[in-house]
Amino acid sequence: MRTFSPSEAAFEGFRVVRAHPGAVAAWAIAYVVAQLAIGALVLAVMGERLAAFSQYSSAGAAMPPEAAAQMIGPLLGLAALILPLGLFLVAVFADAVYRPILRPDDKGLFYLKIGGDEGRQVLLYLAWIGVLIAGYLVLIVAAVLVAVFGGLLYAALTSHGGNVSAPGPSPAPRLVGLALVAGVFCAFLWLMVRFSLAAPMTFALRRVSVFGSWRVTRGKFWSLLGCYVLAWIFGILVALAGWIVSLCAGAVITGDWAAVSSVSTNPRAAMMTSGFAALTHDFTVAGLVQLFLSSLLASIGRVIMYAPTAAAYRDLAGAEPPMAVDAPFRPTGGLVL
């Protein structure tokens, strides 16, 4: 039976990278190819309109209202197409990180698969978006009510005979606003930690579990938060190191630092601004080396940040009394879709 250790879970990504370096490299290449495919799709649908928008932006001029109005419909349609594709891309690479931790025998192609696991992750992400929108609306209503009643209470306490006893601006409303912002942030952070195991739980159980994480994370908020903060720090440092290493490698190959620094490490963003011409401008030897190194280190960073949730779920689910030792990934209870 496993026991949950926040520090051990935080380092799970490094163990995955060490055990499967070839898979991590394949994930980096696949991610770049997927970005290029999405960029090509966007250009095929919106190429002319994006070119026109880029011309106005580069000239520092505002787009005419009629031209902007013509872009609204296609942009909304494109967003409706790109959002599921983006979520599916995230699901594919998240599940690839979960597999060596939760299903080490389910190798696939470098642990990459496209199937029901990824579809369930997309449904989970969409459910999360719905919950976040509903929560945001609730917070807006609550903030308005608190502001109104707080203002009435403050006016009642500071007024005497209809006159405000202390003329001039008061810091009290600002303090109330800061307290509200801090409270909302803390509540959001608490909810994110409590729901953080939903994705690996959905993968392990093979069913969409939106609220099952709530029970598994009970009493583990601070340990999970410490685990995630440590992992995210490592992930950001690795991604930053990847950017620096890719620039240095490109400068060594070309001997021209200025030219290397202008090469984009995000192929989809380059295509959005330069069209397909970015493929010939940036995809030189130095550009390809720079792109691969930055993508590889970014892929390692994603592994470092994704893996702790899978390790935490594995250990916490396996440590619960109702669980059998030989089936640590199937906690009962929790609301599922």
N, C-alpha and C positions, 0 to 999 in steps of 0.2 A: 504494500500500500504506500503510495506516494504522499509526501507532505509538501505543502506549498511554501516555497522560500522566495520572497520578492527579488532578492539579488540573483538567485539562480534563474528565475524566469526572465529577468532583464537581460541576461547574457545568452538566452536561448538562440537568438538570431546569429550570434557569432558561432555557436556550435553547428547550426544549419549550414552556414557558409563554409566552415571548415570541413564538414562531412560531405558536402555536395558542391564543390567549386564549379564543376562543369555545368550543373543545372543553373547556378546563379548566373554564369556567363550566358547561357542560353536564354534565360529570362531577360537579360539586358538587351540582347539582339532582338528577341521577339517583341519587346516593348517598343523599340525604335521602329520596327516594321509596322506594328499596329498604329503608332502615331502617324507614320507616313500614309498609311491607308486611310485613316480618318481625315488627315489633311487633304488628301487627294479627293475624297468624297465631298468635303466642304468646298473645295475649289471647283469641282464639277458642277455643284449646285449653285454656288454663289460667287463664282470667279469674277464675272463682270462687275457685279455690284461691289464686291470687296475691292476691286481695282479702282473703281470710282471713289469709294470712300477713302482709300489710301491716298488718292490724288488730292482730295480736299484736305486731309489731315496733314500731308507733307507741305501743302501750301499755306497751312495755318488759317484756312477759310472754313466758314460754317457751311455745311451742306444745305442746299435749298430745302424748304419744308416739303415741297412736292416730291423731291427725290428721296428724302428721308421717309416719307409716308409710304412710298413704293417698296421700301426695304422692310417694313414692319412685318408684313405677311410672310415673305420668304424666310425672314429671320426666325419667326416663331415656329414655322414648319421645320426649319433646320434644327432649332433647339429641341423640338420634340423628337427628332431623329438622333441627334448627337447625345442627348442625356442618357437614353438607354444604352447606347454604344459605350459611352464613357463608364457607366456603372458596370457594364458587362466586362470591360477591360480591367477595371479594379477587381472585380470578382474573380476573374481568371487568375490573376497574379496573387491575390490573397489566398485563394485555395491552393495554389502551387506551394505557398509557404506552409500552409496548414498540413498538407499531405505527409511530408516526412516526419512531422511531429505527432499527428493523430492517426495517420494510416500509413506507416512506413512501407508497407508492402504494396500499396496502390501507386505504382511508379508512373504509369502513363509515359508520355514523352517528356522527359526531364520534369516529371511531376505536373506537367501542363496538360489540362484536359478541357474540353468544351462539352458540357452535358448538364445533367440535372442539378449537380452540386452548384454549378455557376448560376443556373437559372434561379435556384432558391436563394442564393446570395443577393441577386438583383431584386427579387421580391422583398427580401429583408431590407435592403437599402431604400426601396420605395416606401416601405412601411415606416422606416425611420424618418424619411422626408415628411411624410404625413404627420407623424407624431411631433416633429420639430415645428411644423407650420401651426399645428393646433396649440402646442405649448407657447409659441411666440404670440399667438393671438390672445391666449389666456394671460400672458405676462403683460401685454399692452393694456388689456382691460384692468388688470390688477394695479398696474402703475398709475393709470388714470384715476382710479378710485382712491388710491393712497394719496396721490397728489391733491385731489379735490378735498378729501377729508382732512389731510394734513394742513392744507391752506386754510380751511375753515377753523380748524383747531388752533392754528397759530394766530389767526386774526382774533379769535375769541380770547386767547390768553394775553395778547399784547395790547388789546384795545381797552380803553377805559372811558366810558361815557361816549362811545362812538369815535374817539380819537385814538390813534396809535400812540402809545406811550413813548416809544423810541423812534423818532423820525430818522429817515435815511434808510439805505439798503441794509438788510440784515443777512448774516452768513447762514442763518438757519435753513432757508430753502436750499442753498447749495449743499449744505451738509446732508440734508434729507435726500437730495438727488444722488450724491456720492454713495450714501448708504444703500439706496435702491440699486444703483449700478453694481456695487460690491455684492449685494445680496443675490441679484440675478446671476452674476458670474459664478458665485459659489454654488448656487442651485444647479446651474448648467453643468458645472464641473462634477458635482455629485451625481447627477443623472447620467452623465457620460460614462463615469466609472462603473456605476451600477449596471448599465446596459452594455458594457464593453465586451462581455463574453458572449453576446448574442450571435456574432458572426461565427466564431469557432464552434459554438454549440449547435448552430444550424448545420454546419458542415458535418460535425460528428454524428448528429442524430438523423441526418438526412431528412429533415423537415424544418420548415420555417418556424423558428422559435423567437418571437419578438420579446416576450417578457420572462422567459425561462431564466435568463441571466440574473434576474432580480433575486431569486432565491439562492443561487450559487454564490453570489457576491455578498450576501448578508454578513455583516460583521468584518468584512475584509476591505473596507474602503481605503483606509490609510495605507495598508500594505500594498494594495493594487496601485494606488496613486503614486507611491514611491517607486514601484516597479516601472510604471509607464513613464514617469519623469526621467528616470535614469536611462531608459531605452531611447526615448526621444532625443535626449541630449547626445547620446552616442550616434544615433541616426543622422542628426543634423551635422555633427562634426564630420562624419564619414562623407556625407554628401558635399560638404564644403571642401573637404580634402580632395574629393574627386574632381571638383571644378578646378582647383588649383593645379592638381597633377595633370589634368587634360590640357590646361593652358601651357604649362611648362613643357609637356611633351610636344605640343604643336610648335612651340617656339624653337625647341631643339631641332626639329625636323626642317623647319622652314628658315630659321634664323631671323625671322621677322616677327617680333612681338606684336606690333601694331596690327599686322594682317591676321595673326592668330586670334587676337582679342576680339576681332570683328566677326569671327566665325561663330555661328549660332550652335549651341549645344541642345537646342530644342527644335528638331526638324519640323514639327507641326507648326510652331510659331513662325519659323522662317518661311514656310510655304504660305502662311496667312498674309505675310507682309510682302513677299517677293514672288509669290506664285511658284510655278515649276522651275523657274530660273534658279531658285535656291538650290536645286539638286545639282546643277552644274557649277554654281558659284562656291558652295560650301563643301561639296563632296569631292574634294581633292584628297591626296594622300594624308596631308596634315589634318584636314577636316574630318576624314574618316577615323583616324587615330584618336583625335580629340573627342569625337562623338562617341566612339566605343568606350573610351576610358571614363568619360563623364557618365555615360549610361550604366557602365558596370558598377561604378561606385554608388550611383543613385540606386541601382538595384540592390546592392548590399545594404544601403540605408533603409530601403523599404523592408527588407528581410528583418533587419534589426528592430524595426518599429512594429511589424506585424506579428513576429514570432512570439513575443511575450504573452499576448492574449491567448494563443493556442496552448502555450505551456501552462499558463495560469489555469485555464479551463481543465486541461488534462489532470493537473495536480489537485485542484479543488474538487473536481467531480470524483476523482479516485479516492479522495480522503473522506467523502461523506459516508456515514454509517450505513445507509440503505443500499449502497452500491456493492456489487460483487467485485472482487479484486480483478477477475479476468474480464470484466466489462466496465472499464472506468469511464466510458464516454456516454453513458445513457442514464443521466439522472432523471428521476420521475418528477412529475409536477410541472407547474409553469403553464402559462397560457400560450397556446400555439395557434398559428394560422394554417 
